Amino acid sequence: MLPLAIEIKIPKNVNLEELNSFRKILIVDRTWFKLPDELAEVFKGSGGNASELALKIQFCYDLKSEQVHYLIEDGVNPLNKYENCFVNQVGVGDLIIKYFGYFNTEVFIEIAGKGGYYLSRLKSGVTLHKKNQMEKWSL
């Protein structure tokens, strides 16, 4: 259903020429939802006595190839477990766009080390530094 939803939101006639310099454009996000109690033996909740059962889905959509990669997990796993989720899909010339909840400078360094690029909303409390006019920005 995800590729169909994206196709509806981004029609084929939209001009994405500005993005042609990227080999892949990976969009990463996640969703979760509650499950009925009958599935307690299959999936765990987020923890605690009043925990409700939940399912988390991490997904990665390649805008260029229209391929979907996903990971289904129990609701018990915290979001920061997925900060480097799908980094193995990134190569030279690829762009990965991540929800700011995945903001992790070590992961960004790993992506850059592979020759890839990343785009993420800046997390509050992060300071950018520029050493001089010839240096790149650093976190």
C-alpha positions, 0 to 999 in steps of 0.5 A: 500500500505504501508505494501506491500511496506515494504514487498518488501523492507524487504523480508520475508527471511531477518533474524531479530533474533536480534530483537526477544527480542522486543515484538513489533517494531513500526516504526513511520513516516509521509508524506504529499501531496498537494491537489487540490483546489476543496477539500478546503471545506474538508481539510485545508491548512497549513495557510497563504494567499498563503497556498496550501491545504495539507493532512498529514498522520501519520503512525505507522507500527509494523514490527512484526505483520505487522499491520498499524496504521494511522492518517489522518489530515489537512495540517494545523496541525504542526508536533510537534502536533504528537510528542506523536503520537502512544505512546499509542501503546507502552507497556512493551518490545516494541521498537518504532523507530521515525523520528528525527522530533518527537524528544521529551525527555518528550515522551521518558520518557513516553515510558521508563515509560511504559517499552518500548524502543525508537530509534531516531536520536539525534536532533542537540543542544541536550547534553547528560550527564553521572553522573558517570560510574554506571549511565545511560545516560540522556538528 
